[in-house]
């Protein structure tokens, strides 16, 4: 029954995608030659020339989408992940189609038609797929089209799995029961009945007939996997292993393939290549404009520093940034030139007598940090990120604070989530580090913009900035 259902859904999705891309191809022809355009067509080409490519359009997209895994089960795949998968496959199919189309010697197809087709196809495929998935999720949330699963394991991974199935009923995953290492039928795990122990796996699968078995073991029980797989024997039930990544990783976990061998990447930064490019572009534009428009303010502060104390205007201090690399971070000098000649590296404190006449005001208002716009412009820092620390302090903090070094997985920032939440200056390092790790785990351009707005609103002046 399940096999026939899955085959029906798979065929439905293929037919829908084929219809969508064919419609996008024909709509591109209509948009190019029947709507007002900047580029005027010399003549209207015969529709049959474009209609003749309908079969290749449908065939190329179905084949590429099938090969890319677009039609594999998407119950546990989020909307964003599915759309990105579709767009990647669409791009590959589009390139292949362009090669096929321009291999015709008799006629050169309009480049604008190709452009319209690529854009319309990407939008339409995403909209139709999200619409179909949303319809299926509504059915599952109402108890239809459910997938019965048996969860094996009693650790945090199993509990989180059951919890998420309960939070997201639209996934259509119904937990038939749980098997724990020493399970008793009278127990429950996150509201799901415990049907027995690991030794009862074969019997429970035969009795309950789940569609999937999800093995979610804590690290100390990983040795049980081989025994569990052996007990399943020649059972036809699908098996999924849910690794307890939380025991090993703080950040993103991804699976990549090396010559057919799966490799798990732990503690990767969640900021992918495209996001890095966008973040860097914003840094360059904003810091460049800041240096230009704030130049009168920078010159005025520089003159005040020069007139009120002896020594250089700017102070370059070694800080640790991305991947543990050090760089000179620039500030307007707010301390005497010999401030650390006798004490060595120390933090500023309340009522610090090493400050220059205007040093307290500069530090309290964060105006001493403005030269770091240059650090951002040249790529040593970002506008938003964990504040960089001096290497001598880093060596101390990494011994005291778990996962402290992971804050160097992204570029350091002029401002950050910790700073706008008040964790600045002589405050809790543990809370500050927790904020930095939260920022990295939940990074998005929206979060960066939110932090920048919060900085403008309440992040410059701080009572803990001495």
N, C-alpha and C positions, 0 to 999 in steps of 0.2 A: 504493500500500500504506500509506504513512505517513498519507495523508489519511483513508483508511478507518479506520485505527487511532485517529487523533485524534478522529474523529467518534464512534466507538464509546465511547471514554473520556469524551468530553464528554457524551454521552447518559447514560452510567452515572452520572456525577457529578450530573447534573440530576435523574435519577430518585431517586437516593439522598437528595439534599437535599429533594426534594418529600416523600418518604416520612418523613424525619426531622421536618420541620416539621408535617406532618399528625399524626404520632404525638405530637408535643409538644402540639399543640392538643387532641387527644382526652385526653391524659394530664392536661392542665390542668383540663379539665372534671371528670375523675374525682377529681383531688386536691382541687378546691374543694368538691365536693358529697358525696364519699364518705369523705374523711379528716377527722379531728377538726380543727376550725378555731376561731380566736378569734371570728370573725364567723359567727354561726349563720344559715344560709340559711332564709328564711321558708318556702320550699317548693322541691321538686325540679323544676327546669324540664325540659321534654321534651328528650330527647337529640337528637331530630331537628332542633331549632332550631340546635344547635351543629354537628351533622353536616352541615347544609346549607351551612356555610361551608368545608367541606373543599376543594371546587374552587377558590374564591377564594384560600385559603391557599396551595395548591400553585402556582397561576398567578402570584400576586404575588411569591412568593419566587423562582421561576425567572426571571421577567422582570427583577426588580431585580438579582438576582445576575448575570444575563447582562450587563446594562447596566453594572454595577460592575466587570466584568472578572474575576469570581471564577473563570470557567471557562477563562481563558487559561492557556497553558502555565506550569506552576509549577516546572519543574525547577530553575531558578536562584533560586527564591524560598524563603527559609527558613521553618521551621514558624511562628515567631513572626509573621513578616510575613503569612503566609497566614491565620493565625487573626485577626489584627487586621483584615485586609481583609474576612473573613467577618463579623466582628462589626459593622464599620461598615455593610456592606450589610444585615445583619440588622436593625440599628436603623432604617435607612431603610424597609425592607420592613415592619417592625412598625408604624411610624407610619402608613404608607399603609394598612395593614390595619385599624388602629384607626378611621381615618376611614371606611373602607368599612363596617366592622361597625356603627358607630354612625350610619350614614346610613339604617339600617333604622328606619322609624317604628313598626313594629308591636311591636318587642321591644328592650329594652335589655340587652345582654349584661353578665354579671358583671364588675366591674372586677378582682376577685381572679383570675378566670379569665384575664383579659388579662395581669395581672402574672405569674402562674405561667407562662403561655405564653411571654412574653418571656424570662423567666429560663431555663426549660427548653429553649427553642429555641436560645438562645445557647450553652448548655453542650453540648447534644446535637450541634449542627452542628459545633462545634469538635472534639469527641471523634471523631465519625465521619470528619470530613475528615482529621484527623491519623492516624487508624487506616488509612484508605485510602492516604494518602501514604506512611505507614510501610511498608505492604505493597508498594507499587510500588518504594520505595527498596530494600527487601530483594531484590526481583527483579533490580533494576539492579545491585546490589552483587554478584550472582551471575552477571552477564553477560547477563541477559535484558533486553529492552525498552531497548536502547541507542540513543543518538542519535549518529551519526557526524558529527564537526565538523572543518572545516579552519580552522586558525588562520593568520592573515596578519599578520606583524609579528615583529620580533626584539628588541624592547625589553623593559623590565621588566614592562609590562602583559601582554605575551604570555607571558612566563616565569611570572608569577604566576597567570595563567589556567590554564596547563597544570598547574602545581603544585597548584592547588586541585582540578582535575578528578581528579588522582591521589590527593589526600588524601581526597576525598569521592566514592568510587565509587558511592555510593547515588544521586548525581545522574544517573547513566546517560549521562554525556557521554564518548564515546570519541574521542580525538584521532586522526584518520586521518593527519595530517601537518601540516607547517608550511611556509609560504612566507616567506622572508626577502628583504630588498632585493637582496642579491647571493648568494642561497643556492646551495649546491652539494649535489647529492643524497647526497654522502658525509657530510654534517654531521648533527648532532642538536641539538635545543634542549630542555633539560629532559627528555631521554629520548625525545622524539618525533622521528621522522625528518623531515629537511628535504627536501621534494619538489621544490624549485626556487625560482626568484626570483619577484618580483611580475609579471614579464612572462609567466610560465607559468600565471597564474591560470586563464584560460579552459580551457586544455588539461587542467590538473589537475582542475578541477571536472568536466569531461566524463568524465575517466578514472576518478576516485575516487568520483564521485557522492555527495558528502557531503550530509547533510540541512540543515546550516547552515554558513555561512562567518562566522567571527568575526574582524573586523578590529580588531587591537589594536596601534596604532602609537605609537611615542614622539613627543613634541612636534616634534622636528626632522624627522619624516617625515610630518607631517600633510598636507602638500601632495600626497602620493601617493594620498589617498583618492579623489579624483575620477577619477584614472586607473584605479584598481582597480575602481571601480563601472562605469566605461566598458567595461572588459575583460569584465565579467560579461554585458554586453549584454542579451539577452532571456532569460537563464538563469532558470529557475524556482526556483533554490535560495534559501533564506532567508538574509538577510544581517543580521548584528548588528554594531554598532560599539561597541567597548569603549574609552571615553575614558581617557586616562592622567591621572586626577584627582590622583594623587600628585605630579605635577609642579607642580601649582598650589595644592593645598590641604593643610592640616595636619589639619583636623577633618572633620566630616561633610560629605558632598556630597549634595544632594538636587535633584530635578528638579520644578519646579512649572510650571504653565501660566498664561500671561497672554494672555487672549483667543485661545486656540488656539496660542499661540507657546510652545514649550518654553524655559524659563529654568533654567540650572544655578546653584544656590546653593552657593557655596564657603565653607568655614571657618565654617559655622553651628555653634552649640553643639548637642551631641547631646541636651541636656535639653529635651524637648518640653514643650508646654503643661501636659499632665496631670502630668508629672513635676515641673515647676516648682511646681505647686499642692501636690503631696504633700510635696516638699522644704520648701516654705515653711511648711506646716502643722506639720511636725516641728520646724522652727526655732522657731516661735511657742510651741508646747507646751513643748518642752524648755527654751528660754531663759526662758520665763515661770516655770516650776517652779523652775528654777535660781535666778532672782532671789529667789523667795520663800523657798525652803528654805536657801539660802546666805546669806540676809540677816544672820544673826548673824556669820558669818565675814567678810562684807563690812564690817560695822560695826567689827569688831575690827581688821581690817587698816587701815581708814580711821583709827581712833584711834591705831594705832601709827605710821602715816605722819605724822600731825599732831603727835604727841608727840616724835618723834625728829628732825624737821627743820622748817625754816621754809618756808612756801609752801603752795600748794593741795594738797588730798588727791588729786584727780584731775588727770590730764594729758591734754589733748585734742590729738592730733597729726594733721595732715592726711595722709591716705592716699588712694591711688588704687584704686578698686574696679571694679565692673561697668561695662563699656563705656567705661572710662577716666574715669568721673566720680569726683570727689574727695568725701570726707566726713571728719568729725572722728572719729577712732578713740580711744576712751577707755581709759586705763590708770591703775592706781595709780602715783603719781609715785615713781620709784625713783632719780632723779637730782636734783642740786641744781637750784633754779629757774633759775639762770643757767648751766646746763651748756653751752649752745651760744652763749653771748653773744659769745665771742671766736673760737671755732673754726668756727662755722657748722654745717651739717648733717653729722654724722659718725656712723659706727657705733660702738657700744660695743665696748670691747676688754678683753682679759684684764687684771685688776688696775686697772680704770678708777677713778681717784680722784674722779670726779664723782658716784659713787654715794652715796646716803644710808646711814646706819648699818644700815638693814634692806633697802636696795635690792638688795644682792647676793643675799640670801635670796629676796626677792620674784621677782627675774628668774630665778634658778636653778630655782625651783620653779614658775614660770609663774603664780604667784598674782597678779602685777601685771596679767595679762590678763583676770581675771574680770569687770571692768566692761564688757568687750566683749559680754557677754550682753545688755546693753542695745542695743548696735549691732545684734545679731542680732534682738532682739525688735521693733525699729522698722523692720527690713528693709534696713538698710545693709550688713549682712554676713550670712553663713550660719554654721552650726556648723562645716561642713566646706567647704573650698575652698582655693585658693592664698592664702597669706598676703599681705595688702596691703602695698605698699611706698610710701615717700614719693615724691611727684612729682619732686623734685629727683634722686633716685636712679634713678627710672624713665627719665628722659631720658638718663641715662648708660648704663643697662643695655641699653636698646633699640638703641643704636648698636653694642654689643659682642656681644649674644647674639641669634642668629637666632630669629625667631618669639616673642621675649619678650613682646610686647604681646598675643599670643593668650591668655595666661593670664588676661586681663581679660574673656574671653568668658563667664565665670560669676562669681557673687558671691564675694568674698573670704571666707575662713573664719577662725575662731579656731584651728583645727587643719587639717592637710592631709596628703596622701600624702607630701610631702617631709619634713614635720616628724616623722612617725612612723617614717620611715626614716633619721632622724639628720641630715638636711640642714637644719640650723637654726643661726642665729647666723653666725659668721664661717667659713662653709664654701663649697664650690664653688657659684657661682651657676648654672653650666651644668647641673650635676647637679640642682640644686633646680628649675630651669626645666623640665628633662626630666621630673621627677616631676610637676610641675604639669600639663604637657601630657598626660602619661600618664593622670592622673586625669580630665581633661576628656574625653579620647578614650574612656575605658573607664567613664565614669560610670554608676552605678546606685545605687539606694537601698541595696542590699546592700553596695556598696563604702563608702558613707557610714557605715553601721552598723559595718562592720569597722574603719574609721579611728577612729571614736569609741571603740570597745572597745580598740583598740591605744593610743589616747591615754590612756585610764584606766590601762592596764597599764604603759606605758613612755614616754608622751609628755610628761608634765608636767616631770619632772626631766631636764635635759640639760646635759652638760659644756660645750657650746658657747654656752650662754646666759649672757652676761656682764652 
